[in-house]
Amino acid sequence: MTFGKITVLGIMLVSTAFAGTSVGDSDKTTELAGSVKDTRGLRFSVPDDWPIERVGNTIGPISIEDYMSRKFAAVNEKLDKQQETITALEKRVEDVERRKRLGA
């Protein structure tokens, strides 16, 4: 029997995420999920950096799309800062090389 790549990948991800856990094995489930956050009496088992927000009349973890968007935005911001640093260093190197040519 042949499975599609996505199905196999999904099975691998699910089996990897819950490997070693069984029904009633709540410590490992909590460990895999990150932490249990208690917000206004509601408990959410989410990673430590996953925000819990109120949207309308609902309190819950933000969507995976919002979470990933925030993560990528943070990475892009760091990359932009690194690019600015690299650009400034390149300019300094060019200045030093130009002074060296003029002085030699």
C-alpha positions as CSV (number, residue, x, y, z in Angstrom):
1,M,0.0,0.0,0.0
2,T,1.4,3.5,-0.9
3,F,0.9,6.6,1.2
4,G,1.3,10.2,0.1
5,K,4.3,12.1,1.4
6,I,2.1,14.4,3.5
7,T,0.3,11.5,5.2
8,V,3.6,9.7,6.0
9,L,5.1,13.0,7.3
10,G,2.0,13.6,9.4
11,I,2.2,10.1,10.9
12,M,5.8,10.6,11.7
13,L,5.3,14.0,13.3
14,V,2.4,12.7,15.5
15,S,4.3,9.5,16.4
16,T,7.4,11.5,17.3
17,A,5.5,14.1,19.4
18,F,3.7,11.5,21.5
19,A,6.5,8.8,21.6
20,G,6.6,7.2,25.0
21,T,3.4,8.6,26.2
22,S,0.4,6.7,27.2
23,V,-3.1,7.4,28.5
24,G,-2.7,8.8,32.0
25,D,0.9,9.7,31.5
26,S,0.3,13.4,32.1
27,D,3.8,14.4,33.2
28,K,5.3,13.5,29.8
29,T,2.4,15.2,27.9
30,T,3.0,18.4,29.9
31,E,6.7,18.1,29.3
32,L,6.2,17.8,25.6
33,A,3.8,20.7,25.5
34,G,6.0,23.1,27.3
35,S,4.0,24.3,30.3
36,V,0.5,24.6,31.6
37,K,-0.6,28.2,31.8
38,D,-3.4,29.3,34.0
39,T,-5.3,32.3,32.8
40,R,-8.5,33.4,34.6
41,G,-9.1,29.9,35.8
42,L,-8.5,28.4,32.3
43,R,-5.6,26.0,31.8
44,F,-3.7,25.8,28.6
45,S,-1.0,23.3,27.8
46,V,1.2,25.3,25.4
47,P,4.9,26.2,24.9
48,D,6.3,28.7,27.3
49,D,6.5,31.5,24.7
50,W,3.0,30.9,23.2
51,P,0.8,33.9,24.2
52,I,-2.6,33.5,25.7
53,E,-4.9,36.4,24.5
54,R,-8.4,37.5,24.7
55,V,-10.1,37.8,21.2
56,G,-13.6,39.1,21.5
57,N,-15.3,37.1,24.3
58,T,-12.8,34.2,23.9
59,I,-9.6,33.6,25.9
60,G,-7.1,31.2,24.4
61,P,-3.8,30.6,22.8
62,I,-3.2,32.6,19.6
63,S,-3.5,30.7,16.4
64,I,-0.6,28.9,14.9
65,E,-0.5,31.4,12.0
66,D,-0.2,34.3,14.4
67,Y,2.4,32.5,16.5
68,M,4.6,31.6,13.5
69,S,4.1,35.1,12.1
70,R,5.4,36.6,15.3
71,K,8.4,34.2,15.3
72,F,9.3,35.0,11.7
73,A,8.9,38.7,12.3
74,A,11.4,38.5,15.2
75,V,13.8,36.5,13.1
76,N,13.5,39.0,10.2
77,E,14.1,41.9,12.7
78,K,17.3,40.2,13.9
79,L,18.4,39.6,10.3
80,D,17.8,43.2,9.4
81,K,19.9,44.4,12.3
82,Q,22.7,42.0,11.3
83,Q,22.5,43.3,7.7
84,E,22.8,46.9,9.0
85,T,25.9,45.9,11.0
86,I,27.5,44.1,8.0
87,T,26.8,47.1,5.8
88,A,28.5,49.5,8.4
89,L,31.5,47.2,8.7
90,E,31.9,46.9,4.9
91,K,31.9,50.7,4.8
92,R,34.5,50.9,7.5
93,V,36.7,48.4,5.6
94,E,36.4,50.4,2.4
95,D,37.4,53.6,4.2
96,V,40.4,51.8,5.7
97,E,41.4,50.4,2.3
98,R,41.0,53.8,0.7
99,R,43.2,55.5,3.4
100,K,45.8,52.8,3.0
101,R,45.9,53.4,-0.8
102,L,46.2,57.1,-0.4
103,G,48.8,56.9,2.3
104,A,51.0,54.3,0.5
